[in-house]
Amino acid sequence: MKMFQEKHASPLPSPRSIRRACSNELYRTVKRLKRHIPAPLVREAEELYFKRVIGNLMWISENKSNRKKLADWWDEEVSADIAELWDVDRVKLTQAFRDAFGG
C-alpha cells in the first residue's frame, strides 16, 4: 500500500504557484464583493494569505481535494484579518470567498 501512496502522491506546490492561486482567489472574491478595493490593500491581503498558506502547507496539501474544509480554514484563519484590512463585513467577505472558491 505504501508504494501506491508514494507513486500517486503529488509534490507540494511551488511558492510561485501558491502565490498565483492566492492572488486569483482574492481577485475572484473582490469581484463578488462588488466593491472597489484599492490595489495596495489587495496586494497586502495577498501577502497575508500567502504567508498563512505557507505556514499550513502540509495540512492544506493533505486536504486539497476537500474545498469545504479549505474554505472553513480560510474563514477561521484568514478572513478576519482581510475583512479588517479591507474594512468590509466579515460575513459578506466569507460568502464572497466561498462563492469564488467553490467551498
C-alpha positions, -999 to 999 in steps of 0.1 A, spaced: 0 0 0 29 24 8 42 20 -28 8 30 -41 7 62 -20 42 72 -30 35 66 -67 4 87 -67 13 114 -42 16 148 -58 45 170 -49 40 201 -28 32 232 -49 59 258 -56 58 291 -39 51 308 -72 20 286 -79 8 292 -43 12 330 -47 -7 329 -80 -35 308 -66 -39 331 -36 -40 361 -60 -66 345 -82 -88 335 -53 -87 370 -38 -93 386 -72 -125 365 -77 -135 373 -41 -132 411 -47 -153 407 -79 -181 390 -59 -179 417 -32 -189 443 -59 -169 469 -41 -137 486 -51 -106 476 -30 -75 497 -37 -46 477 -53 -22 483 -24 -47 467 0 -53 438 -23 -15 432 -25 -13 433 13 -41 408 16 -24 385 -10 8 386 10 -11 378 43 -30 350 27 2 336 11 20 336 44 -8 317 61 -9 291 33 28 286 36 25 282 73 -1 255 69 11 240 37 12 203 48 -23 204 61 -36 223 30 -18 198 8 -34 169 26 -69 184 22 -65 198 -13 -94 178 -26 -118 190 1 -128 225 -9 -153 229 20 -126 221 46 -102 246 29 -129 273 28 -136 266 65 -99 270 73 -99 303 53 -128 315 74 -111 308 106 -75 317 98 -76 345 72 -110 361 68 -109 383 99 -76 399 91 -86 406 55 -121 419 65 -104 443 89 -78 453 63 -104 460 36 -129 474 60 -157 451 49 -182 429 67 -166 396 75 -198 376 67 -200 391 33 -163 385 27 -165 349 37 -196 344 15 -179 360 -15 -148 338 -9 -169 306 -7 -187 316 -39 -154 323 -57 -136 293 -42 -163 267 -45 -164 256 -9 
